[in-house]
Amino acid sequence: DEAERLNQLVNDLLDLSRLQAGAGQLKISRFNLTDTVRDTMQRYEKLVQATGYRINFWSDREVYVEADRNMILQVLYNLINNAINYSGEEKLVRVVQSVGEKVVRISVIDTGEGIPPEHLPYIWDRYYKVDKVHRRAAVGTGIGLSIVKNVLELHRARYGVDSTPGKGSTFWFELPTVPPDEVEANTENQN
């Protein structure tokens, strides 16, 4: 377990270094974000079965975006892992897709202890801890939110966190949607 954790830490540091150095080239493609989130959620099934966590996804329609799918997957994993680590005794994590005009928001919500307002500006810094008491995370390396920040800034995406001490946190990001007729036209042109 410790070797695996150290390996993940090294990989995360390499990813973060590439992103900060500008070496992370975006590989933009059109993809179904809703399906991507669903697929991500399935990867947590063993954790859910073994530990009693409840990780739910809610969406009311399919949404397509143009982005680097692998980097968005990394954002999803980091936000969900973070929510798992701080979900509190309820062990509940909700992922919500909400669609506005030409934009989709993905929110990852935990029911943990929340983050005091004075700490919010610093949580995107690598290794920053709200509570200075070391507690080993169930999943993660301590730089996940820094990776999230760098990936989303590379995409020029809006992102943020809303948190209330004692009630939990909601981490979110937004991407522009691709109109369904453009997705269908693109698919027809490929056939």
Z-matrix of the N, CA and C atoms (Angstrom, degrees):
N
C 1 1.460
C 2 1.527 1 110.96
N 3 1.317 2 116.17 1 -43.04
C 4 1.463 3 119.78 2 -178.83
C 5 1.525 4 110.67 3 -67.08
N 6 1.329 5 117.59 4 -40.33
C 7 1.469 6 120.65 5 177.47
C 8 1.523 7 110.51 6 -62.51
N 9 1.329 8 116.49 7 -41.28
C 10 1.464 9 120.38 8 178.70
C 11 1.532 10 110.76 9 -65.01
N 12 1.325 11 116.73 10 -40.59
C 13 1.466 12 120.66 11 179.17
C 14 1.525 13 110.62 12 -64.00
N 15 1.341 14 117.48 13 -43.33
C 16 1.463 15 121.00 14 178.70
C 17 1.528 16 111.21 15 -65.51
N 18 1.324 17 117.04 16 -38.88
C 19 1.457 18 121.11 17 176.67
C 20 1.531 19 110.45 18 -61.39
N 21 1.325 20 117.04 19 -42.93
C 22 1.460 21 121.38 20 178.57
C 23 1.528 22 110.62 21 -65.31
N 24 1.323 23 116.99 22 -38.78
C 25 1.461 24 121.01 23 177.66
C 26 1.528 25 110.74 24 -61.35
N 27 1.330 26 117.10 25 -45.88
C 28 1.464 27 121.16 26 178.94
C 29 1.525 28 110.26 27 -61.81
N 30 1.330 29 117.39 28 -44.69
C 31 1.466 30 120.65 29 179.10
C 32 1.526 31 111.55 30 -62.54
N 33 1.331 32 116.66 31 -41.95
C 34 1.460 33 120.18 32 178.64
C 35 1.523 34 111.14 33 -64.77
N 36 1.340 35 116.92 34 -40.89
C 37 1.469 36 120.03 35 177.95
C 38 1.526 37 111.45 36 -63.68
N 39 1.337 38 116.37 37 -39.62
C 40 1.464 39 119.73 38 176.94
C 41 1.526 40 110.81 39 -63.93
N 42 1.334 41 116.25 40 -44.59
C 43 1.473 42 120.31 41 177.90
C 44 1.525 43 110.67 42 -58.75
N 45 1.326 44 116.01 43 -48.01
C 46 1.462 45 120.45 44 -178.72
C 47 1.527 46 111.24 45 -63.19
N 48 1.330 47 117.33 46 -41.92
C 49 1.466 48 121.20 47 178.82
C 50 1.523 49 110.84 48 -61.70
N 51 1.335 50 117.28 49 -43.63
C 52 1.466 51 121.01 50 178.09
C 53 1.520 52 110.78 51 -61.43
N 54 1.326 53 116.48 52 -45.03
C 55 1.460 54 120.50 53 -179.12
C 56 1.523 55 111.07 54 -63.07
N 57 1.333 56 116.69 55 -44.91
C 58 1.463 57 120.43 56 -177.68
C 59 1.522 58 112.23 57 -70.69
N 60 1.328 59 116.90 58 -26.57
C 61 1.460 60 120.65 59 179.06
C 62 1.532 61 111.47 60 -84.57
N 63 1.321 62 116.25 61 -4.92
C 64 1.463 63 119.73 62 -178.88
C 65 1.513 64 113.32 63 79.34
N 66 1.340 65 116.62 64 11.77
C 67 1.460 66 120.42 65 -179.19
C 68 1.525 67 111.99 66 -84.34
N 69 1.318 68 116.75 67 -10.37
C 70 1.462 69 120.27 68 179.52
C 71 1.524 70 110.01 69 -79.33
N 72 1.317 71 116.69 70 98.62
C 73 1.456 72 121.45 71 179.82
C 74 1.526 73 109.40 72 -83.07
N 75 1.317 74 115.66 73 131.73
C 76 1.456 75 120.32 74 177.74
C 77 1.521 76 110.04 75 -72.90
N 78 1.316 77 115.92 76 134.51
C 79 1.463 78 122.16 77 173.24
C 80 1.518 79 105.99 78 -111.75
N 81 1.323 80 115.18 79 86.08
C 82 1.455 81 122.30 80 -172.94
C 83 1.523 82 110.63 81 -74.92
N 84 1.325 83 115.56 82 133.02
C 85 1.460 84 121.77 83 172.82
C 86 1.520 85 108.08 84 -147.18
N 87 1.322 86 116.47 85 162.21
C 88 1.466 87 121.37 86 173.81
C 89 1.515 88 107.59 87 -90.02
N 90 1.317 89 116.57 88 131.22
C 91 1.462 90 119.71 89 178.98
C 92 1.522 91 110.07 90 -150.97
N 93 1.328 92 114.04 91 162.20
C 94 1.454 93 121.77 92 179.65
C 95 1.526 94 107.83 93 -82.03
N 96 1.313 95 116.54 94 104.95
C 97 1.467 96 121.20 95 -178.72
C 98 1.526 97 110.84 96 -64.85
N 99 1.314 98 116.92 97 -38.36
C 100 1.469 99 120.99 98 -179.02
C 101 1.526 100 110.41 99 -60.15
N 102 1.338 101 117.06 100 -46.30
C 103 1.468 102 120.60 101 177.41
C 104 1.519 103 111.33 102 -64.47
N 105 1.325 104 116.80 103 -36.78
C 106 1.462 105 120.64 104 179.79
C 107 1.528 106 110.63 105 -63.42
N 108 1.331 107 116.76 106 -41.76
C 109 1.468 108 120.04 107 177.41
C 110 1.529 109 109.68 108 -65.82
N 111 1.339 110 117.33 109 -44.28
C 112 1.479 111 120.52 110 178.45
C 113 1.525 112 111.05 111 -57.51
N 114 1.345 113 116.50 112 -46.36
C 115 1.469 114 120.56 113 179.15
C 116 1.528 115 111.07 114 -60.57
N 117 1.332 116 116.33 115 -40.51
C 118 1.464 117 121.03 116 178.67
C 119 1.529 118 110.24 117 -61.56
N 120 1.320 119 116.48 118 -43.30
C 121 1.467 120 120.98 119 -178.37
C 122 1.526 121 111.36 120 -61.30
N 123 1.335 122 116.90 121 -35.93
C 124 1.467 123 119.89 122 -179.36
C 125 1.526 124 112.16 123 -64.03
N 126 1.309 125 116.74 124 -27.06
C 127 1.464 126 119.84 125 -179.65
C 128 1.528 127 112.65 126 -70.32
N 129 1.308 128 116.69 127 -11.98
C 130 1.469 129 120.55 128 179.21
C 131 1.531 130 112.52 129 -96.75
N 132 1.331 131 118.06 130 3.98
C 133 1.462 132 120.60 131 -175.28
C 134 1.525 133 113.08 132 -58.97
N 135 1.331 134 117.69 133 -41.47
C 136 1.472 135 119.68 134 -179.51
C 137 1.523 136 111.40 135 -65.83
N 138 1.330 137 116.49 136 -39.88
C 139 1.453 138 120.07 137 177.00
C 140 1.524 139 109.96 138 -62.05
N 141 1.311 140 116.27 139 -43.15
C 142 1.465 141 121.47 140 179.78
C 143 1.528 142 109.99 141 -61.08
N 144 1.332 143 116.50 142 -46.95
C 145 1.466 144 120.72 143 -178.90
C 146 1.524 145 112.01 144 -65.64
N 147 1.326 146 116.88 145 -38.45
C 148 1.468 147 120.59 146 -174.62
C 149 1.526 148 113.36 147 -81.23
N 150 1.328 149 118.33 148 -27.57
C 151 1.461 150 119.25 149 -169.96
C 152 1.522 151 115.24 150 -120.27
N 153 1.314 152 117.22 151 -8.81
C 154 1.462 153 119.48 152 179.57
C 155 1.516 154 114.96 153 84.72
N 156 1.342 155 117.53 154 7.40
C 157 1.465 156 119.31 155 174.69
C 158 1.515 157 109.45 156 -66.69
N 159 1.319 158 115.44 157 150.41
C 160 1.459 159 121.64 158 172.17
C 161 1.517 160 106.57 159 -117.63
N 162 1.313 161 115.93 160 118.72
C 163 1.460 162 121.20 161 -179.39
C 164 1.520 163 106.90 162 -123.80
N 165 1.333 164 116.44 163 111.14
C 166 1.459 165 121.90 164 -174.32
C 167 1.508 166 111.37 165 -113.91
N 168 1.342 167 115.31 166 149.57
C 169 1.462 168 121.56 167 175.68
C 170 1.519 169 108.96 168 -124.16
N 171 1.320 170 116.41 169 133.31
C 172 1.461 171 121.48 170 177.79
C 173 1.522 172 109.54 171 -126.83
N 174 1.335 173 114.85 172 131.48
C 175 1.470 174 121.38 173 172.77
C 176 1.523 175 107.00 174 -151.28
N 177 1.322 176 116.77 175 154.57
C 178 1.460 177 118.67 176 179.80
C 179 1.521 178 112.89 177 -111.43
N 180 1.347 179 116.91 178 -2.26
C 181 1.465 180 119.92 179 176.64
C 182 1.518 181 110.43 180 -165.98
N 183 1.329 182 114.45 181 166.66
C 184 1.459 183 121.49 182 177.48
C 185 1.528 184 108.62 183 -80.22
N 186 1.328 185 116.23 184 139.98
C 187 1.459 186 120.87 185 -179.80
C 188 1.529 187 109.14 186 -134.23
N 189 1.323 188 114.80 187 136.27
C 190 1.465 189 121.50 188 177.10
C 191 1.521 190 109.84 189 -109.50
N 192 1.320 191 115.54 190 145.69
C 193 1.460 192 121.87 191 177.94
C 194 1.523 193 108.98 192 -136.23
N 195 1.323 194 115.36 193 165.64
C 196 1.464 195 122.39 194 170.07
C 197 1.517 196 106.95 195 -113.62
N 198 1.327 197 115.51 196 113.71
C 199 1.464 198 121.04 197 -176.58
C 200 1.522 199 107.95 198 -164.59
N 201 1.309 200 115.99 199 177.98
C 202 1.464 201 120.85 200 173.01
C 203 1.526 202 106.71 201 -85.59
N 204 1.327 203 116.35 202 105.88
C 205 1.469 204 121.11 203 -172.89
C 206 1.531 205 112.06 204 -58.43
N 207 1.328 206 117.81 205 -43.77
C 208 1.468 207 120.16 206 -178.65
C 209 1.527 208 111.73 207 -63.51
N 210 1.325 209 116.55 208 -38.72
C 211 1.464 210 119.07 209 178.77
C 212 1.529 211 111.02 210 -69.94
N 213 1.326 212 117.47 211 -37.54
C 214 1.467 213 119.97 212 177.53
C 215 1.531 214 109.82 213 -66.96
N 216 1.335 215 116.97 214 -36.62
C 217 1.474 216 119.76 215 173.74
C 218 1.524 217 110.39 216 -58.94
N 219 1.317 218 117.12 217 -42.05
C 220 1.468 219 121.03 218 179.39
C 221 1.527 220 110.34 219 -62.63
N 222 1.332 221 117.38 220 -40.06
C 223 1.463 222 121.32 221 176.27
C 224 1.523 223 110.02 222 -61.05
N 225 1.324 224 116.75 223 -47.98
C 226 1.471 225 120.77 224 -179.75
C 227 1.525 226 111.55 225 -58.60
N 228 1.337 227 116.53 226 -48.75
C 229 1.472 228 119.82 227 179.97
C 230 1.524 229 111.62 228 -59.72
N 231 1.320 230 116.57 229 -44.72
C 232 1.459 231 119.26 230 -177.77
C 233 1.528 232 111.45 231 -65.44
N 234 1.330 233 117.34 232 -41.39
C 235 1.467 234 119.15 233 179.88
C 236 1.531 235 111.61 234 -68.76
N 237 1.323 236 117.36 235 -40.43
C 238 1.477 237 120.18 236 178.98
C 239 1.527 238 110.25 237 -68.05
N 240 1.333 239 117.55 238 -43.08
C 241 1.471 240 120.09 239 177.98
C 242 1.521 241 110.98 240 -60.38
N 243 1.325 242 116.57 241 -41.62
C 244 1.453 243 121.24 242 177.95
C 245 1.536 244 110.44 243 -61.55
N 246 1.327 245 116.74 244 -44.43
C 247 1.462 246 120.89 245 179.46
C 248 1.530 247 111.25 246 -63.69
N 249 1.325 248 116.67 247 -38.25
C 250 1.468 249 120.33 248 177.54
C 251 1.532 250 109.51 249 -62.12
N 252 1.329 251 116.19 250 -45.06
C 253 1.465 252 120.60 251 -178.74
C 254 1.521 253 113.22 252 -61.21
N 255 1.336 254 116.44 253 -30.42
C 256 1.462 255 120.37 254 -173.98
C 257 1.526 256 112.91 255 -118.42
N 258 1.331 257 116.57 256 23.58
C 259 1.470 258 119.56 257 -176.06
C 260 1.523 259 113.56 258 -77.06
N 261 1.308 260 117.30 259 -12.19
C 262 1.464 261 119.94 260 178.13
C 263 1.517 262 112.56 261 76.08
N 264 1.321 263 115.14 262 -167.59
C 265 1.466 264 121.11 263 -175.27
C 266 1.523 265 112.76 264 -66.57
N 267 1.311 266 116.90 265 -25.61
C 268 1.462 267 120.45 266 -178.99
C 269 1.523 268 112.45 267 -68.27
N 270 1.349 269 116.56 268 -25.39
C 271 1.461 270 123.10 269 179.65
C 272 1.529 271 111.85 270 53.32
N 273 1.323 272 115.48 271 41.89
C 274 1.460 273 121.11 272 -178.85
C 275 1.518 274 110.50 273 -117.51
N 276 1.319 275 115.70 274 127.47
C 277 1.459 276 122.51 275 175.15
C 278 1.528 277 106.80 276 -127.26
N 279 1.336 278 115.46 277 129.31
C 280 1.470 279 120.24 278 177.60
C 281 1.515 280 108.94 279 -118.03
N 282 1.329 281 114.78 280 136.03
C 283 1.454 282 121.47 281 174.17
C 284 1.524 283 105.74 282 -115.41
N 285 1.326 284 116.29 283 124.90
C 286 1.463 285 121.25 284 -174.89
C 287 1.525 286 109.20 285 -124.75
N 288 1.331 287 114.64 286 129.79
C 289 1.462 288 120.61 287 173.38
C 290 1.523 289 107.78 288 -103.47
N 291 1.322 290 117.21 289 121.97
C 292 1.466 291 120.44 290 176.73
C 293 1.527 292 108.26 291 -124.72
N 294 1.324 293 114.66 292 135.29
C 295 1.453 294 120.99 293 -174.28
C 296 1.518 295 109.72 294 -109.79
N 297 1.322 296 115.29 295 127.63
C 298 1.454 297 121.69 296 174.22
C 299 1.519 298 108.93 297 -110.37
N 300 1.308 299 115.97 298 -162.05
C 301 1.460 300 119.27 299 178.15
C 302 1.525 301 109.47 300 -77.59
N 303 1.309 302 116.67 301 109.69
C 304 1.466 303 125.01 302 177.34
C 305 1.522 304 113.77 303 67.30
N 306 1.329 305 117.87 304 16.78
C 307 1.466 306 120.60 305 179.63
C 308 1.527 307 110.06 306 -147.64
N 309 1.329 308 115.10 307 147.47
C 310 1.464 309 120.98 308 174.50
C 311 1.523 310 107.56 309 -121.52
N 312 1.320 311 115.45 310 139.10
C 313 1.460 312 121.56 311 176.76
C 314 1.521 313 108.29 312 -114.91
N 315 1.324 314 115.25 313 130.09
C 316 1.465 315 121.73 314 171.74
C 317 1.525 316 106.41 315 -106.99
N 318 1.332 317 115.61 316 123.43
C 319 1.468 318 121.68 317 178.96
C 320 1.520 319 108.78 318 -116.29
N 321 1.311 320 116.46 319 134.34
C 322 1.470 321 122.65 320 176.11
C 323 1.523 322 106.26 321 -116.24
N 324 1.325 323 115.09 322 117.53
C 325 1.467 324 122.23 323 -168.43
C 326 1.527 325 110.35 324 -117.26
N 327 1.319 326 116.28 325 128.97
C 328 1.469 327 120.14 326 172.85
C 329 1.524 328 109.06 327 -115.38
N 330 1.309 329 115.68 328 164.08
C 331 1.465 330 121.20 329 -179.20
C 332 1.531 331 110.49 330 -114.35
N 333 1.316 332 115.35 331 31.97
C 334 1.462 333 120.70 332 -176.79
C 335 1.516 334 113.12 333 -82.50
N 336 1.327 335 114.80 334 -152.51
C 337 1.466 336 120.12 335 -172.95
C 338 1.524 337 114.12 336 -81.22
N 339 1.324 338 117.70 337 -9.92
C 340 1.460 339 120.16 338 178.49
C 341 1.519 340 112.43 339 78.97
N 342 1.328 341 114.63 340 177.75
C 343 1.459 342 121.22 341 -176.39
C 344 1.527 343 108.60 342 -124.40
N 345 1.326 344 118.16 343 126.19
C 346 1.465 345 119.85 344 176.92
C 347 1.529 346 110.72 345 -60.22
N 348 1.336 347 117.76 346 143.17
C 349 1.473 348 121.81 347 -175.97
C 350 1.523 349 114.51 348 -53.66
N 351 1.324 350 117.49 349 -35.53
C 352 1.468 351 119.77 350 -177.48
C 353 1.530 352 112.83 351 -68.38
N 354 1.330 353 117.22 352 -16.82
C 355 1.469 354 120.87 353 180.00
C 356 1.528 355 112.93 354 -93.54
N 357 1.319 356 117.28 355 -17.97
C 358 1.467 357 120.38 356 -173.77
C 359 1.534 358 114.58 357 -54.80
N 360 1.337 359 120.37 358 -40.64
C 361 1.475 360 118.68 359 -178.86
C 362 1.533 361 114.10 360 -64.63
N 363 1.331 362 117.67 361 -17.73
C 364 1.460 363 121.06 362 -172.44
C 365 1.524 364 114.67 363 -103.71
N 366 1.321 365 117.79 364 -8.14
C 367 1.466 366 119.24 365 -172.67
C 368 1.518 367 113.62 366 -66.83
N 369 1.344 368 117.32 367 -18.94
C 370 1.464 369 120.72 368 179.86
C 371 1.530 370 111.24 369 -82.80
N 372 1.340 371 118.11 370 -7.31
C 373 1.458 372 121.88 371 178.55
C 374 1.523 373 109.43 372 -79.38
N 375 1.319 374 115.53 373 140.80
C 376 1.470 375 116.68 374 -178.82
C 377 1.524 376 111.05 375 -65.43
N 378 1.304 377 114.87 376 142.61
C 379 1.462 378 126.62 377 178.92
C 380 1.525 379 114.58 378 66.36
N 381 1.335 380 118.39 379 5.38
C 382 1.462 381 119.01 380 179.39
C 383 1.520 382 109.36 381 -70.89
N 384 1.319 383 116.57 382 131.61
C 385 1.466 384 121.40 383 177.61
C 386 1.517 385 108.68 384 -121.86
N 387 1.327 386 114.63 385 133.03
C 388 1.462 387 119.56 386 177.91
C 389 1.508 388 109.65 387 -67.21
N 390 1.343 389 115.53 388 -47.95
C 391 1.466 390 118.56 389 176.26
C 392 1.521 391 106.69 390 -99.69
N 393 1.300 392 116.48 391 128.03
C 394 1.458 393 121.03 392 -175.54
C 395 1.526 394 112.25 393 -78.43
N 396 1.314 395 117.71 394 -3.45
C 397 1.459 396 121.45 395 175.80
C 398 1.522 397 106.84 396 -77.89
N 399 1.323 398 117.25 397 122.93
C 400 1.460 399 120.27 398 -178.13
C 401 1.526 400 109.73 399 -71.11
N 402 1.316 401 113.61 400 126.79
C 403 1.456 402 118.03 401 169.86
C 404 1.508 403 105.93 402 -136.66
N 405 1.290 404 115.62 403 132.33
C 406 1.453 405 119.63 404 -176.37
C 407 1.516 406 109.45 405 -70.34
N 408 1.315 407 115.81 406 129.63
C 409 1.452 408 121.05 407 178.97
C 410 1.518 409 109.82 408 -72.78
N 411 1.338 410 115.71 409 147.45
C 412 1.456 411 120.93 410 177.25
C 413 1.528 412 109.97 411 -65.22
N 414 1.312 413 117.02 412 -36.89
C 415 1.453 414 123.96 413 179.33
C 416 1.516 415 105.92 414 -143.28
N 417 1.336 416 118.28 415 141.37
C 418 1.462 417 118.60 416 171.87
C 419 1.505 418 114.34 417 119.75
N 420 1.352 419 114.06 418 168.56
C 421 1.458 420 120.42 419 -173.94
C 422 1.519 421 113.24 420 -124.53
N 423 1.329 422 118.33 421 -6.53
C 424 1.454 423 120.58 422 180.00
C 425 1.515 424 114.39 423 95.82
N 426 1.339 425 117.14 424 -1.08
C 427 1.464 426 118.60 425 177.93
C 428 1.530 427 111.91 426 -123.49
N 429 1.312 428 116.27 427 10.84
C 430 1.464 429 120.54 428 -178.19
C 431 1.514 430 114.13 429 -57.63
N 432 1.340 431 117.27 430 -42.86
C 433 1.457 432 119.28 431 -178.71
C 434 1.528 433 111.65 432 -70.75
N 435 1.330 434 117.85 433 -29.04
C 436 1.468 435 120.29 434 174.60
C 437 1.527 436 110.38 435 -66.30
N 438 1.325 437 116.22 436 -39.44
C 439 1.466 438 120.08 437 177.10
C 440 1.525 439 109.59 438 -65.31
N 441 1.332 440 116.82 439 -44.25
C 442 1.468 441 121.45 440 177.94
C 443 1.526 442 109.74 441 -55.08
N 444 1.312 443 115.88 442 -50.97
C 445 1.476 444 121.27 443 -178.74
C 446 1.523 445 111.23 444 -56.79
N 447 1.330 446 116.92 445 -48.48
C 448 1.461 447 120.89 446 -177.07
C 449 1.524 448 112.45 447 -66.25
N 450 1.331 449 117.40 448 -41.53
C 451 1.471 450 120.69 449 178.30
C 452 1.521 451 110.22 450 -63.54
N 453 1.325 452 117.37 451 -46.50
C 454 1.457 453 120.43 452 -177.54
C 455 1.529 454 111.67 453 -68.12
N 456 1.313 455 117.47 454 -35.45
C 457 1.467 456 119.28 455 176.28
C 458 1.521 457 111.02 456 -68.58
N 459 1.319 458 117.30 457 -34.57
C 460 1.459 459 120.95 458 175.26
C 461 1.531 460 111.05 459 -62.48
N 462 1.331 461 116.21 460 -33.86
C 463 1.470 462 122.59 461 176.88
C 464 1.535 463 112.40 462 -83.76
N 465 1.321 464 117.01 463 -4.05
C 466 1.471 465 122.28 464 -174.05
C 467 1.524 466 111.14 465 56.78
N 468 1.309 467 115.42 466 38.19
C 469 1.466 468 122.29 467 -178.35
C 470 1.524 469 110.40 468 -93.68
N 471 1.320 470 115.48 469 148.83
C 472 1.461 471 120.33 470 172.34
C 473 1.530 472 107.58 471 -79.31
N 474 1.343 473 116.25 472 144.60
C 475 1.464 474 120.84 473 177.81
C 476 1.514 475 108.59 474 -155.42
N 477 1.322 476 116.17 475 163.99
C 478 1.452 477 119.14 476 177.95
C 479 1.509 478 111.87 477 179.15
N 480 1.323 479 114.01 478 -171.26
C 481 1.459 480 121.29 479 178.87
C 482 1.519 481 108.30 480 -144.19
N 483 1.310 482 115.72 481 140.06
C 484 1.460 483 123.20 482 171.60
C 485 1.519 484 105.64 483 -120.03
N 486 1.317 485 116.85 484 129.17
C 487 1.458 486 118.75 485 -176.45
C 488 1.518 487 110.70 486 -146.01
N 489 1.312 488 114.31 487 141.70
C 490 1.455 489 121.90 488 175.98
C 491 1.528 490 108.00 489 -125.94
N 492 1.343 491 117.65 490 118.62
C 493 1.466 492 118.96 491 178.61
C 494 1.532 493 110.91 492 -53.61
N 495 1.325 494 114.21 493 132.32
C 496 1.458 495 120.96 494 -179.45
C 497 1.518 496 114.63 495 87.47
N 498 1.338 497 117.46 496 -8.76
C 499 1.468 498 119.69 497 -177.42
C 500 1.520 499 114.19 498 -125.24
N 501 1.325 500 118.93 499 -11.19
C 502 1.455 501 120.21 500 177.81
C 503 1.510 502 113.62 501 111.30
N 504 1.343 503 114.12 502 -175.19
C 505 1.458 504 121.34 503 -175.34
C 506 1.521 505 110.78 504 -135.09
N 507 1.324 506 114.68 505 152.22
C 508 1.457 507 122.40 506 174.26
C 509 1.519 508 108.05 507 -126.36
N 510 1.319 509 116.01 508 111.92
C 511 1.456 510 122.14 509 173.80
C 512 1.514 511 107.05 510 -96.35
N 513 1.342 512 116.77 511 136.99
C 514 1.457 513 119.48 512 -175.64
C 515 1.519 514 111.43 513 -143.24
N 516 1.344 515 114.42 514 157.79
C 517 1.466 516 120.78 515 171.07
C 518 1.517 517 108.27 516 -147.41
N 519 1.329 518 114.95 517 157.13
C 520 1.459 519 121.16 518 -178.45
C 521 1.523 520 110.43 519 -127.55
N 522 1.345 521 114.90 520 143.26
C 523 1.456 522 122.20 521 175.36
C 524 1.520 523 108.56 522 -132.77
N 525 1.330 524 117.03 523 147.92
C 526 1.464 525 118.69 524 174.87
C 527 1.524 526 109.98 525 -67.56
N 528 1.317 527 116.43 526 142.75
C 529 1.460 528 120.51 527 177.82
C 530 1.525 529 110.06 528 -89.36
N 531 1.322 530 115.15 529 156.97
C 532 1.459 531 121.88 530 173.72
C 533 1.516 532 106.52 531 -101.02
N 534 1.331 533 118.09 532 126.44
C 535 1.467 534 119.64 533 179.54
C 536 1.530 535 111.27 534 -57.54
N 537 1.345 536 117.86 535 140.79
C 538 1.472 537 121.01 536 -177.52
C 539 1.526 538 113.42 537 -54.88
N 540 1.345 539 118.53 538 -36.74
C 541 1.453 540 119.56 539 -179.25
C 542 1.529 541 111.58 540 -65.61
N 543 1.335 542 118.62 541 -31.19
C 544 1.467 543 121.15 542 176.99
C 545 1.526 544 110.83 543 -70.88
N 546 1.345 545 117.21 544 -37.64
C 547 1.456 546 120.79 545 178.17
C 548 1.521 547 109.38 546 -65.00
N 549 1.349 548 116.86 547 -45.82
C 550 1.454 549 121.24 548 -179.97
C 551 1.518 550 110.96 549 -63.26
N 552 1.343 551 118.45 550 -42.49
C 553 1.459 552 122.58 551 179.12
C 554 1.527 553 110.41 552 -62.85
N 555 1.318 554 116.35 553 -41.69
C 556 1.459 555 121.23 554 179.32
C 557 1.527 556 110.59 555 -64.12
N 558 1.336 557 117.87 556 -40.88
C 559 1.462 558 122.49 557 179.20
C 560 1.514 559 110.31 558 -65.02
N 561 1.350 560 118.10 559 -43.03
C 562 1.454 561 122.18 560 179.42
C 563 1.523 562 111.21 561 -63.36
N 564 1.338 563 117.31 562 -38.46
C 565 1.461 564 120.88 563 179.95
C 566 1.523 565 112.12 564 -67.18
N 567 1.332 566 116.75 565 -26.64
C 568 1.467 567 120.67 566 -179.99
C 569 1.516 568 111.57 567 -79.25
N 570 1.345 569 117.50 568 -21.90
C 571 1.480 570 120.65 569 -178.08
C 572 1.476 571 111.75 570 -81.64
